[in-house]
Amino acid sequence: EAVKYHKERFLPDTRESLFKAEKDWTPFDRWINHRDSIYLNDANLAGYLQDAGEDKSSPNYSPEITKKWEEYKKLTADLKAYDDLRPESGSSNISAITELGHPDSPPTFVLFSGIHDKPLYEVQPAFPEVFGSAAPVITPSETSSGRRTALADWIANADNPLTSRVFVNRVWNQYFGHGIVETVSDFGKAGAKPSNPELLDYLADEFVNKDGWSPKKLHREILLSNTYRQASASRADASAIDPANKLLWAFPRQRLDAEQIRDSLLVASGQLEDKIGGPSVSPPIPENLGAGRFWRTSADAHDQNRRSLYILTRRSVPYPLTLPFDAASSQQLHSTRDVTTTPLQALTLVNADLVFQWSQALAGRVIREAGPSESAQFDRLYQILFGRLPDKTEKATLASFLDKHELVLKEQELNGKLTINLPSNLTDTKNLNPLRAAAFVDLVHAVANSNEFVYRL
């Protein structure tokens, strides 16, 4: 009765397909019944119970169903008491385009004003005429109409002028902050013209015809180019000709993406977990957010330190550490990320408890690997964070900071206002000066907050 009630709520042409015997189904009927099987869920069945149990004017009303409706409400209320015990698995369904395992497909019509039950004329599969007059080569099989395969073959065809150019332009945009075509999602008349069409053609041709659609080879070619490896220092002569640096006479400074900043801090601290695959994880978040069951920190500490790729994506509770750095929002569609520079970004790195804990772990790593020599510690710290050694001026500044900050901490200790934060993950602490070590933690924290770490220069 509930299924019948559900089907009778559809429009007449749909109801006809739903009540037809399966042996008589056309491709259209098959699609309608497949769609209906998705929507025939607990919520719809509960709607039937409510309608037939509360509305005495309903033709489905009966005292028996009223009793079942009251029982259903009671069970639903009882189940809410166990919400905190439910696994945090997220949605079990994804939206996807699929076929139903048959060689035929339902007809497609142009509709009058978009009204689904007012078809005007049938249309056949074809590619947009703006891309040429080539007709799709559709080869049905026993389990497929062949339409999606024909579309995929056309998209990835070497003669298709659009796919390879769009792809290499997006990769270029990722590395330089703007594409050869700045409107990365619009190669049409409304989009920008390429700043260097010859370069775009060259990269697209190499990508398809020489490298066999290999993204790895494309990345390597760009990263090993003189353009990518040049300095970001400004030049007055070039700036006078091309102030926006569209022709890339210098490398444009690029701030790391939100996830890259977090992962880089984890790598530097030696705590990044390299495990590949598996379900999402939930790193710790500030307690004052009150996420409750919508954000339950992963019990395994190793899971908490996995790459940001695996962090749970929940629209109602975005991960707060990456949010100030323009992390991709799951609440909107966007082709490129916003890139902003705000005080909140610096404050997040300075004040976040997690960042400070990673700085403690990094300080411990530096001491373990460099030994007791502070000069060697400075060298190792810069090697880890910047990939280079500090010069004499920088070393003198670091040593001066340690001396002055140790005095500050000593004064705070005498005033009873000091909580010592020592480097973590150290096994041998016998010869460790606590105040000097605490000052070194603060030094590491400050250096990790520098622009040279957060930006690609």
VOTI-518348 format. One record per residue (C-alpha): x, y, z. Coordinates in pm, whole numbers, padded with zeros to 5 digits, always signed. Layout:
BEGIN
XYZ
...
REM end
This chain:
BEGIN
+00000+00000+00000
+00283+00238+00081
+00450+00171-00255
+00121+00221-00437
+00065+00547-00248
+00412+00662-00345
+00363+00585-00714
+00022+00750-00734
+00171+01085-00635
+00353+01114-00970
+00216+01279-01285
+00000+01069-01523
+00272+00983-01779
+00507+00876-01500
+00239+00672-01324
+00177+00482-01646
+00537+00367-01653
+00543+00282-01282
+00239+00055-01297
+00344-00123-01617
+00469-00482-01601
+00846-00510-01630
+00824-00734-01937
+00649-00448-02121
+00897-00175-02028
+01032+00054-02296
+01370+00229-02242
+01175+00527-02104
+00979+00303-01863
+01301+00140-01749
+01452+00480-01666
+01138+00599-01480
+01132+00287-01262
+01505+00315-01191
+01461+00676-01081
+01164+00578-00866
+01363+00307-00687
+01603+00578-00568
+01328+00797-00426
+01137+00513-00260
+01319+00555+00071
+01238+00566+00442
+01135+00932+00430
+00876+00869+00159
+00742+00562+00335
+00718+00767+00655
+00521+01024+00455
+00270+00754+00367
+00235+00650+00732
+00182+01011+00836
-00075+01077+00564
-00266+00755+00621
-00232+00772+00998
-00324+01137+01071
-00551+01255+00789
-00890+01093+00840
-01007+01225+00503
-00730+01034+00325
-00852+00728+00132
-00563+00534+00287
-00660+00618+00647
-00716+00335+00892
-00684+00294+01271
-00420+00022+01215
-00198+00261+01020
-00254+00529+01288
-00117+00286+01542
+00184+00211+01318
+00247+00584+01269
+00252+00644+01646
+00490+00351+01689
+00715+00487+01413
+00733+00831+01580
+00820+00673+01913
+01097+00458+01759
+01238+00760+01575
+01251+00961+01898
+01419+00670+02081
+01684+00638+01811
+01788+01002+01850
+01931+00914+02191
+02199+00710+02009
+02300+00979+01758
+02637+01030+01931
+02720+00662+01877
+02660+00665+01505
+02975+00622+01294
+03091+00939+01122
+03083+00789+00775
+02923+01077+00589
+02685+01013+00303
+02661+00660+00167
+02541+00782-00173
+02700+00981-00453
+02541+01141-00757
+02659+00994-01084
+02550+00947-01444
+02501+00583-01531
+02335+00351-01776
+02098+00068-01691
+02279-00214-01868
+02090-00218-02200
+02188-00123-02555
+01892+00109-02603
+01821+00449-02447
+01504+00651-02389
+01435+00921-02651
+01532+01281-02579
+01294+01562-02672
+01302+01938-02688
+01030+02039-02443
+00781+02322-02461
+00899+02577-02201
+01084+02296-02026
+00761+02118-01931
+00849+01750-01921
+00512+01620-02042
+00496+01858-02343
+00758+01727-02589
+00800+01912-02921
+01042+01701-03125
+01305+01433-03069
+01678+01510-03091
+01968+01274-03154
+02312+01257-02983
+02561+01503-03134
+02849+01730-03043
+02812+02109-03022
+02832+02250-03375
+03080+02514-03263
+03342+02237-03238
+03286+02116-03592
+03053+01893-03787
+03200+01556-03678
+02926+01308-03594
+02967+01081-03289
+03062+00721-03358
+02824+00529-03132
+02872+00154-03098
+02617-00010-02865
+02707-00321-02668
+02497-00572-02476
+02519-00362-02160
+02562-00008-02289
+02423+00231-02548
+02780+00334-02632
+02696+00704-02599
+02922+00780-02306
+03210+00596-02468
+03162+00802-02784
+03169+01123-02580
+03482+01016-02389
+03658+00922-02714
+03574+01261-02862
+03688+01454-02552
+04022+01270-02544
+04076+01274-02920
+04409+01420-03024
+04227+01628-03286
+04007+01793-03024
+04159+02142-02992
+04006+02223-02656
+04074+01948-02403
+04455+01957-02404
+04468+02337-02402
+04231+02365-02109
+04427+02106-01912
+04774+02253-01966
+04636+02601-01895
+04503+02484-01559
+04839+02328-01470
+05012+02652-01569
+04766+02848-01355
+04842+02623-01060
+05213+02703-01072
+05212+03070-01172
+04892+03204-01019
+04735+03287-01355
+04693+03088-01672
+04822+03161-02019
+04449+03220-02064
+04358+03398-01741
+03995+03285-01751
+04078+02919-01688
+03713+02812-01708
+03620+03017-02013
+03796+02963-02344
+03504+03118-02529
+03446+03461-02676
+03375+03604-02331
+03707+03476-02198
+04048+03641-02205
+04286+03598-02494
+04604+03396-02429
+04904+03604-02330
+05127+03366-02526
+04923+03157-02776
+05235+02995-02919
+05333+02865-02576
+04981+02731-02518
+04987+02551-02855
+05333+02410-02787
+05246+02273-02442
+04917+02124-02565
+05086+01957-02864
+05369+01817-02650
+05122+01696-02390
+04917+01499-02643
+05142+01396-02929
+05482+01358-02760
+05403+01276-02398
+05091+01065-02457
+04864+01267-02224
+05108+01222-01934
+05045+01485-01662
+05369+01381-01492
+05576+01475-01798
+05386+01803-01832
+05458+01893-01468
+05824+01805-01513
+05859+02022-01824
+05713+02325-01650
+05900+02279-01322
+06236+02236-01495
+06188+02538-01719
+06389+02858-01674
+06061+03045-01634
+05963+02851-01322
+06315+02847-01173
+06387+03218-01207
+06396+03450-00907
+06098+03654-00794
+06302+03971-00747
+06158+04278-00917
+06328+04444-01216
+06259+04809-01292
+06317+04776-01668
+06081+04479-01708
+05823+04627-01471
+05803+04942-01685
+05710+04734-01990
+05492+04466-01826
+05384+04587-01478
+05141+04298-01430
+05416+04043-01507
+05187+03868-01756
+05490+03758-01959
+05660+03620-01646
+05986+03815-01651
+06007+03715-01282
+05854+03431-01088
+05531+03555-00925
+05538+03487-00553
+05276+03225-00471
+05136+03152-00126
+05095+02781-00059
+04741+02649-00068
+04569+02591+00263
+04626+02216+00260
+04987+02258+00149
+05060+02481+00450
+04924+02223+00693
+05099+01932+00520
+05428+02124+00502
+05416+02192+00877
+05351+01824+00941
+05640+01722+00715
+05875+01970+00883
+05778+01843+01227
+05835+01483+01116
+05479+01386+01204
+05312+01346+00864
+05155+01004+00814
+05212+00878+00459
+04938+00616+00459
+04750+00609+00129
+04376+00549+00093
+04108+00471+00345
+03820+00670+00496
+03824+01036+00593
+03988+01147+00917
+03906+01422+01165
+04202+01612+01314
+04151+01800+01641
+03968+02132+01626
+03927+02398+01897
+03686+02288+02168
+03499+02618+02164
+03357+02536+01820
+03122+02289+01987
+03104+02060+01685
+02961+01770+01886
+02884+01461+01684
+02934+01653+01361
+03310+01653+01424
+03450+01374+01635
+03829+01378+01647
+03984+01057+01517
+04083+00836+01810
+04409+00722+01646
+04675+00994+01674
+04833+00871+01351
+04509+00937+01164
+04504+01293+01297
+04831+01364+01114
+04737+01229+00772
+04753+01447+00462
+04488+01718+00430
+04347+01530+00132
+04189+01288+00379
+04032+01543+00615
+03657+01501+00650
+03465+01750+00436
+03150+01867+00609
+02972+02176+00485
+02836+02270+00826
+03175+02238+01002
+03468+02331+00775
+03814+02249+00910
+03911+02575+01089
+04290+02560+01041
+04272+02577+00660
+03968+02805+00639
+04159+03140+00663
+04388+03034+00378
+04112+03020+00116
+04051+02647+00132
+03801+02527-00127
+03446+02574-00001
+03213+02275-00031
+02915+02512-00029
+02975+02664-00371
+03105+02585-00717
+03424+02758-00822
+03679+02700-01095
+03974+02857-00913
+04049+02937-00552
+04047+03286-00415
+04390+03410-00308
+04379+03663-00027
+04626+03809+00221
+04465+03890+00555
+04583+03944+00915
+04376+03641+01017
+04616+03413+00827
+04917+03530+01028
+04717+03516+01351
+04610+03159+01276
+04968+03040+01237
+05082+03230+01547
+04797+03139+01780
+04678+02793+01671
+04761+02531+01934
+04824+02269+01666
+05080+02487+01488
+05263+02543+01817
+05263+02170+01890
+05414+02107+01546
+05676+02371+01624
+05763+02183+01944
+05799+01862+01743
+06013+02044+01483
+06237+02184+01758
+06282+01833+01893
+06363+01702+01547
+06624+01974+01488
+06798+01903+01821
+06800+01528+01754
+06941+01565+01404
+07183+01857+01458
+07313+01778+01805
+07395+02030+02083
+07564+02291+01861
+07333+02589+01817
+07504+02685+01492
+07432+02338+01355
+07074+02365+01483
+07025+02691+01293
+07160+02527+00977
+06930+02226+01012
+06625+02440+01088
+06676+02643+00770
+06743+02330+00566
+06413+02179+00678
+06198+02489+00637
+06363+02675+00350
+06587+02425+00174
+06893+02643+00228
+07146+02747+00495
+07123+03076+00687
+07379+03344+00610
+07595+03509+00877
+07349+03793+00938
+07059+03551+00982
+07261+03334+01220
+07352+03636+01429
+06986+03739+01443
+06879+03390+01551
+07143+03374+01824
+07047+03721+01946
+06683+03620+01964
+06770+03315+02173
+06979+03519+02418
+06715+03791+02463
+06421+03551+02479
+06592+03332+02737
+06622+03638+02962
+06251+03713+02910
+06157+03356+03004
+06384+03368+03308
+06216+03685+03428
+05874+03527+03380
+05990+03222+03574
+06096+03440+03866
+05755+03610+03860
+05575+03276+03859
+05413+03349+03519
+05595+03090+03310
+05475+02763+03164
+05776+02601+03000
+05709+02456+02655
+05991+02215+02579
+06074+02048+02246
+05882+01725+02206
+05989+01374+02104
+06330+01403+02274
+06467+01091+02440
+06785+01239+02592
+06712+01550+02802
+06987+01516+03065
+07196+01805+02934
+06900+02015+02821
+06874+02369+02960
+06494+02406+03003
+06486+02784+02956
+06718+02774+02655
+06515+02486+02505
+06188+02674+02560
+06338+02980+02392
+06442+02758+02100
+06083+02633+02064
+05963+02993+02034
+06240+03062+01784
+06132+02764+01570
+05770+02880+01593
+05866+03227+01472
+06077+03099+01181
+05800+02861+01072
+05569+03162+01054
+05791+03349+00809
+05687+03433+00453
+05970+03225+00310
+05801+02912+00447
+05443+03001+00350
+05529+03139+00003
+05699+02999-00304
+05948+03269-00396
REM end
